[in-house]
């Protein structure tokens, strides 16, 4: 079953998020993941969001998600 990693955030440091994107992108290379959404101008239809940036990644399964996520953790 697919697993989704969802980030919804307000970006206040454009240079910082650009640097983060350059660093984060390569961590997905070779992983079983499909980027579904990368939107910097989300317009909510109902209610309010605390930011306009939305990222949704679809991982093949829990194992694929954990392989990626755990590889990011500094031990």
Biopython code that builds the backbone (N, CA, C, O; Angstrom):
import numpy as np
from Bio.PDB.StructureBuilder import StructureBuilder

atoms = [
    (1, "UNK", "N", (0.836, -1.171, 0.000)),
    (1, "UNK", "CA", (0.000, 0.000, 0.000)),
    (1, "UNK", "C", (0.887, 1.243, 0.000)),
    (1, "UNK", "O", (1.900, 1.287, 0.699)),
    (2, "UNK", "N", (0.510, 2.240, -0.776)),
    (2, "UNK", "CA", (1.286, 3.480, -0.857)),
    (2, "UNK", "C", (1.301, 4.216, 0.475)),
    (2, "UNK", "O", (0.367, 4.127, 1.271)),
    (3, "UNK", "N", (2.396, 4.950, 0.692)),
    (3, "UNK", "CA", (2.558, 5.804, 1.868)),
    (3, "UNK", "C", (2.878, 7.200, 1.337)),
    (3, "UNK", "O", (3.655, 7.356, 0.395)),
    (4, "UNK", "N", (2.269, 8.211, 1.957)),
    (4, "UNK", "CA", (2.433, 9.581, 1.488)),
    (4, "UNK", "C", (3.147, 10.433, 2.527)),
    (4, "UNK", "O", (2.817, 10.398, 3.713)),
    (5, "UNK", "N", (4.121, 11.190, 2.068)),
    (5, "UNK", "CA", (4.836, 12.166, 2.892)),
    (5, "UNK", "C", (4.300, 13.531, 2.459)),
    (5, "UNK", "O", (4.428, 13.916, 1.297)),
    (6, "UNK", "N", (3.701, 14.258, 3.403)),
    (6, "UNK", "CA", (3.037, 15.521, 3.075)),
    (6, "UNK", "C", (3.640, 16.634, 3.911)),
    (6, "UNK", "O", (3.763, 16.513, 5.130)),
    (7, "UNK", "N", (4.019, 17.730, 3.239)),
    (7, "UNK", "CA", (4.531, 18.923, 3.910)),
    (7, "UNK", "C", (3.722, 20.110, 3.419)),
    (7, "UNK", "O", (3.587, 20.327, 2.215)),
    (8, "UNK", "N", (3.194, 20.866, 4.344)),
    (8, "UNK", "CA", (2.466, 22.093, 4.019)),
    (8, "UNK", "C", (3.031, 23.167, 4.921)),
    (8, "UNK", "O", (2.938, 23.061, 6.144)),
    (9, "UNK", "N", (3.620, 24.208, 4.332)),
    (9, "UNK", "CA", (4.375, 25.155, 5.132)),
    (9, "UNK", "C", (4.365, 26.546, 4.534)),
    (9, "UNK", "O", (4.136, 26.729, 3.338)),
    (10, "UNK", "N", (4.614, 27.509, 5.380)),
    (10, "UNK", "CA", (4.817, 28.891, 4.955)),
    (10, "UNK", "C", (6.321, 29.103, 4.815)),
    (10, "UNK", "O", (7.070, 28.876, 5.765)),
    (11, "UNK", "N", (6.762, 29.531, 3.652)),
    (11, "UNK", "CA", (8.184, 29.769, 3.409)),
    (11, "UNK", "C", (8.473, 31.250, 3.649)),
    (11, "UNK", "O", (7.861, 32.123, 3.033)),
    (12, "UNK", "N", (9.406, 31.514, 4.546)),
    (12, "UNK", "CA", (9.787, 32.903, 4.842)),
    (12, "UNK", "C", (11.221, 33.202, 4.422)),
    (12, "UNK", "O", (11.650, 34.355, 4.458)),
    (13, "UNK", "N", (11.960, 32.177, 4.025)),
    (13, "UNK", "CA", (13.360, 32.333, 3.619)),
    (13, "UNK", "C", (13.549, 31.641, 2.262)),
    (13, "UNK", "O", (13.848, 30.449, 2.198)),
    (14, "UNK", "N", (13.371, 32.400, 1.194)),
    (14, "UNK", "CA", (13.449, 31.827, -0.149)),
    (14, "UNK", "C", (14.823, 31.239, -0.453)),
    (14, "UNK", "O", (14.913, 30.180, -1.074)),
    (15, "UNK", "N", (15.888, 31.905, -0.028)),
    (15, "UNK", "CA", (17.237, 31.378, -0.255)),
    (15, "UNK", "C", (17.437, 30.079, 0.518)),
    (15, "UNK", "O", (18.042, 29.132, 0.016)),
    (16, "UNK", "N", (16.927, 30.047, 1.737)),
    (16, "UNK", "CA", (17.047, 28.850, 2.561)),
    (16, "UNK", "C", (16.308, 27.670, 1.968)),
    (16, "UNK", "O", (16.813, 26.548, 1.984)),
    (17, "UNK", "N", (15.101, 27.913, 1.437)),
    (17, "UNK", "CA", (14.328, 26.807, 0.861)),
    (17, "UNK", "C", (14.966, 26.331, -0.440)),
    (17, "UNK", "O", (14.884, 25.149, -0.774)),
    (18, "UNK", "N", (15.601, 27.245, -1.177)),
    (18, "UNK", "CA", (16.310, 26.847, -2.400)),
    (18, "UNK", "C", (17.488, 25.941, -2.049)),
    (18, "UNK", "O", (17.714, 24.929, -2.712)),
    (19, "UNK", "N", (18.234, 26.301, -1.013)),
    (19, "UNK", "CA", (19.366, 25.477, -0.564)),
    (19, "UNK", "C", (18.866, 24.123, -0.053)),
    (19, "UNK", "O", (19.470, 23.085, -0.321)),
    (20, "UNK", "N", (17.765, 24.153, 0.679)),
    (20, "UNK", "CA", (17.173, 22.911, 1.188)),
    (20, "UNK", "C", (16.781, 21.999, 0.023)),
    (20, "UNK", "O", (17.049, 20.797, 0.051)),
    (21, "UNK", "N", (16.147, 22.575, -0.998)),
    (21, "UNK", "CA", (15.737, 21.782, -2.160)),
    (21, "UNK", "C", (16.909, 21.132, -2.869)),
    (21, "UNK", "O", (16.824, 19.980, -3.296)),
    (22, "UNK", "N", (18.011, 21.874, -2.994)),
    (22, "UNK", "CA", (19.210, 21.304, -3.622)),
    (22, "UNK", "C", (19.777, 20.160, -2.801)),
    (22, "UNK", "O", (20.277, 19.184, -3.359)),
    (23, "UNK", "N", (19.704, 20.271, -1.483)),
    (23, "UNK", "CA", (20.214, 19.216, -0.606)),
    (23, "UNK", "C", (19.247, 18.033, -0.524)),
    (23, "UNK", "O", (19.677, 16.880, -0.472)),
    (24, "UNK", "N", (17.951, 18.316, -0.512)),
    (24, "UNK", "CA", (16.955, 17.259, -0.336)),
    (24, "UNK", "C", (16.733, 16.434, -1.596)),
    (24, "UNK", "O", (16.514, 15.225, -1.516)),
    (25, "UNK", "N", (16.788, 17.074, -2.753)),
    (25, "UNK", "CA", (16.526, 16.371, -4.013)),
    (25, "UNK", "C", (17.327, 15.100, -4.204)),
    (25, "UNK", "O", (16.748, 14.057, -4.508)),
    (26, "UNK", "N", (18.644, 15.151, -4.037)),
    (26, "UNK", "CA", (19.448, 13.947, -4.235)),
    (26, "UNK", "C", (19.137, 12.806, -3.258)),
    (26, "UNK", "O", (19.462, 11.654, -3.546)),
    (27, "UNK", "N", (18.523, 13.098, -2.125)),
    (27, "UNK", "CA", (18.199, 12.023, -1.180)),
    (27, "UNK", "C", (17.131, 11.090, -1.744)),
    (27, "UNK", "O", (16.954, 9.975, -1.254)),
    (28, "UNK", "N", (16.421, 11.547, -2.772)),
    (28, "UNK", "CA", (15.360, 10.731, -3.371)),
    (28, "UNK", "C", (15.855, 9.884, -4.543)),
    (28, "UNK", "O", (15.138, 9.003, -5.018)),
    (29, "UNK", "N", (17.072, 10.144, -5.008)),
    (29, "UNK", "CA", (17.626, 9.405, -6.136)),
    (29, "UNK", "C", (17.724, 7.921, -5.807)),
    (29, "UNK", "O", (18.291, 7.534, -4.785)),
    (30, "UNK", "N", (17.172, 7.109, -6.674)),
    (30, "UNK", "CA", (17.226, 5.667, -6.488)),
    (30, "UNK", "C", (16.183, 5.132, -5.531)),
    (30, "UNK", "O", (16.122, 3.923, -5.307)),
    (31, "UNK", "N", (15.363, 5.996, -4.961)),
    (31, "UNK", "CA", (14.320, 5.558, -4.027)),
    (31, "UNK", "C", (13.049, 5.220, -4.795)),
    (31, "UNK", "O", (12.848, 5.668, -5.924)),
    (32, "UNK", "N", (12.203, 4.429, -4.165)),
    (32, "UNK", "CA", (10.921, 4.056, -4.764)),
    (32, "UNK", "C", (9.883, 5.110, -4.364)),
    (32, "UNK", "O", (9.065, 4.895, -3.470)),
    (33, "UNK", "N", (9.942, 6.255, -5.056)),
    (33, "UNK", "CA", (9.099, 7.396, -4.708)),
    (33, "UNK", "C", (8.650, 8.107, -5.979)),
    (33, "UNK", "O", (9.358, 8.125, -6.986)),
    (34, "UNK", "N", (7.467, 8.686, -5.909)),
    (34, "UNK", "CA", (6.954, 9.485, -7.023)),
    (34, "UNK", "C", (6.499, 10.830, -6.455)),
    (34, "UNK", "O", (5.588, 10.877, -5.628)),
    (35, "UNK", "N", (7.135, 11.935, -6.899)),
    (35, "UNK", "CA", (6.662, 13.249, -6.472)),
    (35, "UNK", "C", (5.287, 13.508, -7.101)),
    (35, "UNK", "O", (5.130, 13.420, -8.319)),
    (36, "UNK", "N", (4.303, 13.824, -6.270)),
    (36, "UNK", "CA", (2.960, 14.086, -6.777)),
    (36, "UNK", "C", (2.660, 15.583, -6.861)),
    (36, "UNK", "O", (2.046, 16.048, -7.821)),
    (37, "UNK", "N", (3.094, 16.323, -5.856)),
    (37, "UNK", "CA", (2.797, 17.761, -5.814)),
    (37, "UNK", "C", (4.003, 18.518, -5.289)),
    (37, "UNK", "O", (4.604, 18.133, -4.286)),
    (38, "UNK", "N", (4.349, 19.592, -5.972)),
    (38, "UNK", "CA", (5.300, 20.592, -5.481)),
    (38, "UNK", "C", (4.735, 21.921, -5.936)),
    (38, "UNK", "O", (4.932, 22.333, -7.079)),
    (39, "UNK", "N", (4.031, 22.589, -5.035)),
    (39, "UNK", "CA", (3.295, 23.803, -5.372)),
    (39, "UNK", "C", (3.635, 24.886, -4.355)),
    (39, "UNK", "O", (3.514, 24.678, -3.148)),
    (40, "UNK", "N", (4.053, 26.024, -4.846)),
    (40, "UNK", "CA", (4.407, 27.136, -3.964)),
    (40, "UNK", "C", (3.301, 28.175, -3.838)),
    (40, "UNK", "O", (3.497, 29.218, -3.213)),
    (41, "UNK", "N", (2.155, 27.901, -4.420)),
    (41, "UNK", "CA", (1.070, 28.883, -4.386)),
    (41, "UNK", "C", (-0.292, 28.209, -4.230)),
    (41, "UNK", "O", (-1.220, 28.505, -4.982)),
    (42, "UNK", "N", (-0.414, 27.310, -3.263)),
    (42, "UNK", "CA", (-1.664, 26.601, -3.034)),
    (42, "UNK", "C", (-2.755, 27.595, -2.647)),
    (42, "UNK", "O", (-2.537, 28.485, -1.824)),
    (43, "UNK", "N", (-3.924, 27.433, -3.245)),
    (43, "UNK", "CA", (-5.079, 28.272, -2.941)),
    (43, "UNK", "C", (-6.151, 27.391, -2.296)),
    (43, "UNK", "O", (-6.864, 26.678, -3.002)),
    (44, "UNK", "N", (-6.275, 27.430, -0.977)),
    (44, "UNK", "CA", (-7.276, 26.589, -0.327)),
    (44, "UNK", "C", (-8.697, 26.963, -0.755)),
    (44, "UNK", "O", (-8.996, 28.136, -0.979)),
    (45, "UNK", "N", (-9.554, 25.973, -0.865)),
    (45, "UNK", "CA", (-10.945, 26.190, -1.235)),
    (45, "UNK", "C", (-11.780, 26.419, 0.021)),
    (45, "UNK", "O", (-12.691, 27.246, 0.023)),
    (46, "UNK", "N", (-11.469, 25.689, 1.083)),
    (46, "UNK", "CA", (-12.164, 25.834, 2.348)),
    (46, "UNK", "C", (-11.150, 25.971, 3.470)),
    (46, "UNK", "O", (-10.050, 25.423, 3.397)),
    (47, "UNK", "N", (-11.520, 26.693, 4.488)),
    (47, "UNK", "CA", (-10.681, 26.884, 5.668)),
    (47, "UNK", "C", (-9.413, 27.652, 5.301)),
    (47, "UNK", "O", (-9.307, 28.189, 4.199)),
    (48, "UNK", "N", (-8.465, 27.703, 6.212)),
    (48, "UNK", "CA", (-7.218, 28.415, 5.971)),
    (48, "UNK", "C", (-6.036, 27.496, 6.235)),
    (48, "UNK", "O", (-6.086, 26.637, 7.115)),
    (49, "UNK", "N", (-4.977, 27.688, 5.466)),
    (49, "UNK", "CA", (-3.735, 26.966, 5.665)),
    (49, "UNK", "C", (-2.731, 27.929, 6.256)),
    (49, "UNK", "O", (-2.863, 29.141, 6.088)),
    (50, "UNK", "N", (-1.744, 27.420, 6.934)),
    (50, "UNK", "CA", (-0.737, 28.315, 7.511)),
    (50, "UNK", "C", (0.396, 28.628, 6.546)),
    (50, "UNK", "O", (1.355, 29.300, 6.923)),
    (51, "UNK", "N", (0.305, 28.158, 5.323)),
    (51, "UNK", "CA", (1.326, 28.453, 4.325)),
    (51, "UNK", "C", (0.881, 28.004, 2.954)),
    (51, "UNK", "O", (-0.060, 27.219, 2.832)),
    (52, "UNK", "N", (1.546, 28.490, 1.918)),
    (52, "UNK", "CA", (1.127, 28.203, 0.549)),
    (52, "UNK", "C", (1.964, 27.136, -0.138)),
    (52, "UNK", "O", (1.665, 26.771, -1.275)),
    (53, "UNK", "N", (3.010, 26.620, 0.517)),
    (53, "UNK", "CA", (3.855, 25.591, -0.099)),
    (53, "UNK", "C", (3.330, 24.208, 0.279)),
    (53, "UNK", "O", (3.092, 23.921, 1.453)),
    (54, "UNK", "N", (3.154, 23.356, -0.732)),
    (54, "UNK", "CA", (2.672, 21.999, -0.503)),
    (54, "UNK", "C", (3.542, 21.026, -1.277)),
    (54, "UNK", "O", (3.786, 21.202, -2.471)),
    (55, "UNK", "N", (4.005, 20.000, -0.584)),
    (55, "UNK", "CA", (4.788, 18.933, -1.196)),
    (55, "UNK", "C", (4.150, 17.606, -0.795)),
    (55, "UNK", "O", (3.890, 17.367, 0.384)),
    (56, "UNK", "N", (3.900, 16.751, -1.776)),
    (56, "UNK", "CA", (3.377, 15.413, -1.507)),
    (56, "UNK", "C", (4.223, 14.420, -2.300)),
    (56, "UNK", "O", (4.335, 14.508, -3.523)),
    (57, "UNK", "N", (4.809, 13.483, -1.579)),
    (57, "UNK", "CA", (5.593, 12.406, -2.190)),
    (57, "UNK", "C", (4.869, 11.090, -1.942)),
    (57, "UNK", "O", (4.409, 10.831, -0.830)),
    (58, "UNK", "N", (4.767, 10.264, -2.967)),
    (58, "UNK", "CA", (4.137, 8.952, -2.833)),
    (58, "UNK", "C", (5.225, 7.883, -2.845)),
    (58, "UNK", "O", (5.961, 7.738, -3.821)),
    (59, "UNK", "N", (5.313, 7.146, -1.759)),
    (59, "UNK", "CA", (6.251, 6.032, -1.669)),
    (59, "UNK", "C", (5.502, 4.741, -1.953)),
    (59, "UNK", "O", (4.320, 4.604, -1.638)),
    (60, "UNK", "N", (6.205, 3.814, -2.545)),
    (60, "UNK", "CA", (5.616, 2.542, -2.940)),
    (60, "UNK", "C", (4.945, 1.828, -1.764)),
    (60, "UNK", "O", (3.868, 1.249, -1.902)),
    (61, "UNK", "N", (5.605, 1.883, -0.606)),
    (61, "UNK", "CA", (5.082, 1.216, 0.587)),
    (61, "UNK", "C", (5.811, 1.761, 1.816)),
    (61, "UNK", "O", (6.688, 2.617, 1.700)),
    (62, "UNK", "N", (5.446, 1.267, 2.972)),
    (62, "UNK", "CA", (6.055, 1.723, 4.228)),
    (62, "UNK", "C", (7.562, 1.481, 4.241)),
    (62, "UNK", "O", (8.327, 2.316, 4.725)),
    (63, "UNK", "N", (7.978, 0.352, 3.714)),
    (63, "UNK", "CA", (9.406, 0.032, 3.675)),
    (63, "UNK", "C", (10.188, 1.068, 2.856)),
    (63, "UNK", "O", (11.262, 1.509, 3.267)),
    (64, "UNK", "N", (9.645, 1.448, 1.705)),
    (64, "UNK", "CA", (10.312, 2.451, 0.860)),
    (64, "UNK", "C", (10.377, 3.796, 1.570)),
    (64, "UNK", "O", (11.396, 4.485, 1.516)),
    (65, "UNK", "N", (9.286, 4.168, 2.236)),
    (65, "UNK", "CA", (9.285, 5.426, 2.985)),
    (65, "UNK", "C", (10.334, 5.398, 4.085)),
    (65, "UNK", "O", (11.118, 6.337, 4.224)),
    (66, "UNK", "N", (10.354, 4.326, 4.866)),
    (66, "UNK", "CA", (11.303, 4.218, 5.987)),
    (66, "UNK", "C", (12.742, 4.187, 5.494)),
    (66, "UNK", "O", (13.624, 4.754, 6.138)),
    (67, "UNK", "N", (12.990, 3.544, 4.379)),
    (67, "UNK", "CA", (14.346, 3.506, 3.815)),
    (67, "UNK", "C", (14.836, 4.934, 3.549)),
    (67, "UNK", "O", (15.968, 5.286, 3.883)),
    (68, "UNK", "N", (13.965, 5.750, 2.943)),
    (68, "UNK", "CA", (14.323, 7.136, 2.652)),
    (68, "UNK", "C", (14.399, 7.963, 3.933)),
    (68, "UNK", "O", (15.409, 8.615, 4.197)),
    (69, "UNK", "N", (13.337, 7.932, 4.720)),
    (69, "UNK", "CA", (13.257, 8.780, 5.909)),
    (69, "UNK", "C", (14.367, 8.464, 6.907)),
    (69, "UNK", "O", (14.999, 9.374, 7.443)),
    (70, "UNK", "N", (14.604, 7.185, 7.156)),
    (70, "UNK", "CA", (15.637, 6.789, 8.114)),
    (70, "UNK", "C", (17.037, 7.129, 7.603)),
    (70, "UNK", "O", (17.958, 7.311, 8.399)),
    (71, "UNK", "N", (17.202, 7.216, 6.281)),
    (71, "UNK", "CA", (18.517, 7.566, 5.739)),
    (71, "UNK", "C", (18.846, 9.023, 6.027)),
    (71, "UNK", "O", (20.012, 9.410, 5.947)),
    (72, "UNK", "N", (17.853, 9.842, 6.359)),
    (72, "UNK", "CA", (18.058, 11.262, 6.632)),
    (72, "UNK", "C", (18.455, 11.525, 8.085)),
    (72, "UNK", "O", (19.008, 12.577, 8.405)),
    (73, "UNK", "N", (18.170, 10.572, 8.947)),
    (73, "UNK", "CA", (18.395, 10.758, 10.380)),
    (73, "UNK", "C", (19.885, 10.684, 10.711)),
    (73, "UNK", "O", (20.582, 9.758, 10.296)),
    (74, "UNK", "N", (20.347, 11.654, 11.447)),
    (74, "UNK", "CA", (21.740, 11.657, 11.910)),
    (74, "UNK", "C", (21.757, 10.908, 13.225)),
    (74, "UNK", "O", (20.995, 11.213, 14.142)),
    (75, "UNK", "N", (22.619, 9.941, 13.303)),
    (75, "UNK", "CA", (22.681, 9.147, 14.541)),
    (75, "UNK", "C", (23.950, 9.453, 15.280)),
    (75, "UNK", "O", (24.194, 8.890, 16.347)),
]
sb = StructureBuilder()
sb.init_structure("model")
sb.init_model(0)
sb.init_chain("A")
sb.init_seg("    ")
for serial, (resi, resn, name, xyz) in enumerate(atoms, 1):
    if name == "N":
        sb.init_residue(resn, " ", resi, " ")
    sb.init_atom(name, np.array(xyz, "f"), 0.0, 1.0, " ", f" {name:<3s}", serial, name[0])
structure = sb.get_structure()
